[in-house]
């Protein structure tokens, strides 16, 4: 055998080894692709019902949110009405009630002064004697007469 023939045989053996190696790689690649196809099919099979359930949950949440929105607007309206009612009651009854309370206080004070002589009545606050109030009450001090 000549050197060319030996070289040809070596090239043929290496070529056969290379082809067999590529065949093994292609067989494994085919197995990986089959497994990936099965995995995608399983995920699709399980994902479709989950997406349906998620869609139903979102619809239900949207319904509940619309109900909560209606309730919140009703509460806002009630709050506004209560505020208006409070203002109305305060303006209608506040002035007269203050006047009645002031009148009652004045009557109590006048009745209390009748029973005690002016010179004997003293109020003690924190161990300190306070002189009795002047005639005419607080109006004299402010200059209103």
QUIUR-V670766 format. One line per field, one symbol per residue. ss: DSSP state (2 for helix, 1 for strand, 0 for the rest). A space follows every 10 residues. Layout:
ss->???
This chain:
ss->0022222222 2222222222 2222222222 2222222222 2222222222 2222222222 2222222222 2222222222 2222222222 2222222222 2222222222 2222200000 0011100111 0000000022 22000
